[in-house]
Amino acid sequence: MKKYLFLLATGIFLLGFVGLSWAQCPEDTVDSGICDTLYVDYYQNPENPIPPTEVYFTLQVTHDLPNPALDSISAFVVPLKFTHTNPAAYCSIPEWRNKANFYPNPDTANNIFRHFRGIENRMMSLYEQGNEAEWDHTGLVIEYDTSGAAYLFLSLVAMGSEDHRWWEGSKTLLATVTLLVEDTMTICVDSCQWPTTGHLSFTRGDAKQYIPRHFMPVCKVAGPGSPPSVMCPPEEWRHTNGTFQTGPFVAWSEQGQITSVYTDFSGSGITDIEVVYMEPPPASYVEGYVAYRVTDHCMAGGTISLLTFDDIGMSDECLFPIFVLNNPPALDLTDIVHICAEDTLQLEVSVSDPDNDSVEIAWDAFWFEPDSLQVPTNPPSYDGGNPGILSWTTTEADTGTWISSFSATDTCGAVDTQQVTILVLIPQCGDCNADGVINSADVVYLIDYLFRNGPAPDPLWLGDCNCDQVINSSDVVYLINYLFKGGPPPGCE
């Protein structure tokens, strides 16, 4: 059985002492992937839309996993302030209708983690598995101030060994908050700082906290004459130019009919935005998607708003972002290259681009370490292209370490740079891997060549340690004797 009270205290301690980044994504560098987002959506009671009645605000999370071991969410802190415009009427968050715990006596029908209107709540699904995969610490505090504003403080921590961290998904249901309203009113929900140290934040698996993107405050009319409702498609991530369509949106009216849905766009790089209906207006329920064209994937993208109007002149709006992200190119170079003096190097330089952009490779610099003013006796050449070839015929005077630097630039101006170290060596008999040092690695290299189909020494005579014109097991023994038993050095007198 889970130690609920102990974990509650431990969870509060954890949330109070991990580091927090105060910048909201995308400026937040702690959130390492696409901006995590907390959405707040409003729903009326379809069975009884006229107050006194229940209304619902859902908390939904968009999250991605560039690095699952690091980025999976292991804790939420969600402080919210609920205000309304009808001081003569009550608007409350009843505790009996907003349960947060699963132990010891679960009330799944009134739990904030319940499934809602056909939308799966992942925490409830974890609980229903029966293997304690749901989170151990689920804390909910509800308070009111003298003005009638309600404060809700939700904190969740995955602390048990069986607890599953929050996984990737778009607008997955975290919680449903139920309010009781007595009369028609406009209800606004906003993030707040409550208690004094409680900020809206998500926590990664490495205990780094960050503030997710959100679109609060959200204000909705509850009661007769309330506006239609619209649920936006999930946000989109695009990396190439082209024509695309979003996931579905739905719009509905409890009292009238939806007459139209319009789009508005704020951003860059996207044009030709239009609504395409699958269930067209006029109707009490409308469904469709948004078609759009990415004309410049080097731009930032933006936010599309869906404006929904009904036949009694009321409207609703929802927002969803389209992220147009350019991925930088990636050079493919070996970090270190060994070459013997008097030999010719043919170094291939290639680049890949996740967006299939055209990419230019530049040979930026070539210098000697540690004397950058030293020039090679026979300068190398680079033929460009992708792949390109760096050619260099070395001499004994070039012995040492050289650095060659390359850069790759895509059509959006994103750049990747990489350096390759070129070691020019005087060949030594016994230096089987041609790295300039005779050590145990050469013994392994020679054994691999002789008995495991490994690569041959280059040039081959580097492996003829005893100078008998044959490379065999006796050369391995000779090299071992030299390295570990004080035997004579490899090579011919």
Beta strands, then each sheet from edge to edge (+ up, - down):
strand 1: 20-24
strand 2: 37-44
strand 3: 53-63
strand 4: 73-84
strand 5: 91-92
strand 6: 137-144
strand 7: 150-157
strand 8: 169-181
strand 9: 185-191
strand 10: 201-204
strand 11: 209-211
strand 12: 213-214
strand 13: 218-222
strand 14: 229-231
strand 15: 236-238
strand 16: 242-245
strand 17: 249-252
strand 18: 258-268
strand 19: 270-279
strand 20: 285-294
strand 21: 301-310
strand 22: 315-324
strand 23: 330-332
strand 24: 336-340
strand 25: 344-352
strand 26: 359-369
strand 27: 381-382
strand 28: 388-393
strand 29: 400-410
strand 30: 415-425
sheet 1: 1+ 11+ 10- 4+ 7- 6+
sheet 2: 1+ 11+ 10- 4+ 9- 13+
sheet 3: 5+ 8- 3+ 2- 12-
sheet 4: 14+ 17- 20+ 16-
sheet 5: 14+ 17- 20+ 19-
sheet 6: 15+ 22+ 21- 18+
sheet 7: 23+ 25- 28+ 27-
sheet 8: 24+ 30+ 29- 26+
end
